[in-house]
Amino acid sequence: MPSSRKGSFKKDNIRIGREFEDLAAQFFSDRHYDILHRNYHAGHREIDLIVQKGNTVVFVEVKSAKTKSMGHPAERVTKKKMANLIKAAQQYLIENKIDDADLRFDVVTFLSGKIEHFPSAFAADEND
């Protein structure tokens, strides 16, 4: 029986994650960004949200937590996660033939349901 609980827990986490991604998408939409893609996959790498406003394409990572007991959700965007986001973004740009846009990597967090937006949270060359 424990394995069914584990599967249920994972499904709940995925569902909750999607709900926060929906809220993040609404956050950007309310600020007149176009939603280009949600849950973009490049192999095992994923970008939660890709949005655009004017000539700026923004790759967004969404993180959430009920409390700070494990630290702020933004702290879970590790160097490895940043590197994976950058590689996935490069693939997205190639696939969509985007070569003249300004690029940005944002983090959106939800802590106890409260949204925080960290524009330009890291740079593509930060992991060199």
N, C-alpha and C positions, 0 to 999 in steps of 0.2 A: 503493500500500500504506500510506503513512503515515496516511491517513484512517481505515482500519480499526483501526489502533492507537489513534487518538484516541477512536473510538467505544468500543473495548474498555476504555480507561482510564476513560472517563466511566461506563460500566456498573459497573466495579469500584468506583469512588468511591460510586456510588449504593448498591450492595450493602453496602459497608462502612458507609456512613452509616446504612442501615437496621439493621444489626447493632448499632451503638452506640445507636440509638433504642430497639431492643428491650431493651438492657441498662438504659437510662434508665427505660423503662417498668417493668421488673422492680424497679429501685431504689425507685420510688414505690410500686409494689404491695406490696413488702416492708414499707413503712412505712404500710400501710393506707390508701393513696389509691385512689380509684376512677379507672380510666382512662376518660375520657369520649370522647376522640377522638385518633386518630393521623393525622398528616399532613393536617391540616385546610387546605383551600385556600379563599381568598377572592380570586378573580381570580388574579393572578400571585403573590400573597402566600401564605406557608405558615407554619403553626405546627406544629412537630414533634410536640408532645404536649400534650394538655389533660387535666389531672387535677383531682380534687376530694377534699377531706377536710373533713368537716363543712360549714360554710357558705363555705369558701374554694375558689375556682376558680383554678387555677394554669396559666398559659400557659408552656410550657417550650421553650427553644431548646437544641438539642444540638449541640456542636462537638467535633471530635476532631483530634488531631495525633500523629504518631509522635515528634516531637522539638519542642523550643522554638526551632528554627532560624528559624522565621518568627514567633516570639513565642508567648505562651500562647494557646491556642484561644479563651479568653474575650475576648481582645483583638479577635477578628474579629467580635464583636457590635458593629457600628458604630452610629452615630446613625441612619443610614438604615435599617439592619436593625431597630433598636428601633422606629422610626416605622412600618415595615411590620408588625411584630408587633402593635403597638398597634392599627393600623387593622384588621388581620385579627381581632384579639380583639374589637373593637367589632362587627364583622360577625357573629362567632360569637354574641356576647351577644344581638344583635338576632334572629338566626335562631332561637335557642333560647329566646327570651323570658326571659332571665335578667336581672333588674334589682335583685335584693336580695342578691346574694352579695358577699363580700369577694373582691377580686381581687389577684393577685400575678403578677409576671413573674420566672421563675427561669431560670438558665442552668446546664446540666449539661455538664461537659467531661470528655473522656478524653484524657489525655496519657500516651503510652507504655502505654496500656491501663488506667491508674489513673483512677478516677472522682473528680471533685470536684463538689460541689453548691453553687451560689451562690443561696440563697433571696433573694427580693426584690432581684435583681440591678439592676433599674432600675424607676423609677416611670412610670406612664402619662403624667404631666405633665412628665417630664424633657425632652421634646423641644419644648416650647412656646417 
